[in-house]
Amino acid sequence: ATVSEPAQKCCTENIQPFLTSILEELMGPVSSGFTEVRSLFDKEVNEIIQDFQKTNDMTKLKENVDQLMNLPFSSVKMEPCYLKVNLLQELLQDLKSRFKVYHIDFVIQRTQNFMQELMENAVYTFEQLFSPSRQADSAKVATTIEKVKLRVLK
């Protein structure tokens, strides 16, 4: 009871007026990181489509889809996504001094974990939606992959 009123006054005067601008600043790198995840998924599936259109090889298609399933765990391919979020390091340094925000690395790591989780969900959903279509007519497979990709991106 003794601390509640001064703490509320402190939050109302010193933190709450800045929350909107802080969130806007932080969302820039976070949004660009998630946009990069989306772009990477789109690019990888487009490569699968192009490869299939060139070869028309169902065995190779299966291998490519299996490789896609490993995409979230490929640090090399996911690195550009993660680098977008590393900009938080600079933004959070300013917040650290102004608002005593600690554990900056934890915030960045959790954001990167969410990005990996999003990619895991995307490739899993892609595989689940596309799997029944693997037995379809090879002339329709590329179109089906495109439709599944668009559904996942939606």
PyMOL commands that set and color helices and strands:
alter all, ss='L'
color gray80, all
select helices_A, chain A and resi 4-14+16-55+58-69+71-73+75-85+88-99+104-135+138-153
alter helices_A, ss='H'
color red, helices_A
deselect
rebuild
show_as cartoon
